[in-house]
Amino acid sequence: MMEYRYLGRSGLRVSTMTMGTMTFGGSERIGNTDQAAADRQVDLCLDHGVNFFDTANVYNAGVSEEILGQALTSPTRREKALVASKVRFPMGQDPNERGLSRHHIIAQCEASLKRLKRDHIDLYQVHEWDGRTPLEETLAALNTLVEHGKVRYIGASNYSGWHLMKALGISDARNQHRFVSQQIHYSLHTRDAENELVPISLDQGLGILVWSPLAGGLLSGKYRRDSKPESGRQTQEFREPPVYSWDALYDIIDVLVDVASAHNVSGAQVALAWLLGRPGVTSVIIGGRNEDQFKDNLAAADLKLTEEERARLDAVSQPNLMYPYWHQMLTASDRLGDADLTLIGPHLEAEKRG
């Protein structure tokens, strides 16, 4: 049974599974889903209760948006679907066909709407930081799109903590529409987001959308110490996310596979279920080269991990505290708030256990 969660402090409810469309019209490196296959995958997700579909203008130079737009043209599909897209990366050779200037944002929003065959985008996200364009300009342009009905809500993606807080501060000071969500990389393998981005989301009321929740396929259960699949992103020197210690990764995978065996499910389902139980997470973005991968990922919505299983996964993937957090744990534990404790709390509990 699909669960629906509010997207941050907005009134919009989205499915805990979001369909990612990077493979639409792509290459063999990422996936090359054609229109017919995309139609079937969209129907499969809708049938399982998915109501949120994520794309970006840069995915295969707009082809992903075109294929998704075509897949959602029927009234039945259109009524059920919420669409998110993004802007920031180059869409041509001209120096103004990139970044987060007012010029680029508004031009690309209009282009995305045409490709998507829609009169509005439900969630429009800045895809990456632009340190050359004043945030005031970027946020004013996004606010204009909301005010004109082209966009319903706005969000950020791949921002650092200070980027995000600066943006929210500007929006609040100017009484403009603020980000309701952030789309971030987060997984058992890569828990960096817990340092600042997760606490900020809880403190500021942002929804968290997770991209590449299986770490580019590393957490699918197919990668083991003594073997790896013959095809997939990681077999083609795909570097998102980077792996700094294969031994540490395999330690995580060993526990992941063990928990999966106890439930007779894939490692991917366990990795997704773990994320859906983390503080602040609204939805995980799933993708697949074929329908079988989508079916398997969608089943994670019904998987319930025990507290003991979660504790094992937490422990094997727990990163060391960075400064100033280890200092806060040692000297400020009597005055930590709920957002602080999402990061520091588990370390305090582990210290008490000895």
QUIQUIGI-V14792 format. One record per run of one state. SS is the DSSP state (helix for helix, strand for strand, loop for the rest). FROM is the first residue (numbers start at 1). TO is the last residue. If there is no record, write none. Layout:
# QUIQUIGI-V14792
ss:from:to
SS:FROM:TO
SS:FROM:TO
This chain:
# QUIQUIGI-V14792
ss:from:to
loop:1:3
strand:4:6
loop:7:12
strand:13:15
loop:16:16
strand:17:20
loop:21:23
strand:24:24
loop:25:32
strand:33:33
loop:34:34
helix:35:47
loop:48:51
strand:52:54
loop:55:58
helix:59:71
loop:72:74
helix:75:80
loop:81:81
strand:82:87
loop:88:101
helix:102:116
loop:117:120
strand:121:126
loop:127:134
helix:135:147
loop:148:150
strand:151:157
loop:158:160
helix:161:173
loop:174:180
strand:181:185
loop:186:191
helix:192:194
loop:195:196
helix:197:204
loop:205:206
strand:207:211
loop:212:223
strand:224:224
loop:225:226
strand:227:227
loop:228:232
helix:233:236
loop:237:245
helix:246:263
loop:264:266
helix:267:276
loop:277:280
strand:281:286
loop:287:290
helix:291:302
loop:303:306
helix:307:317
loop:318:324
helix:325:331
loop:332:332
helix:333:335
loop:336:337
helix:338:353
loop:354:354
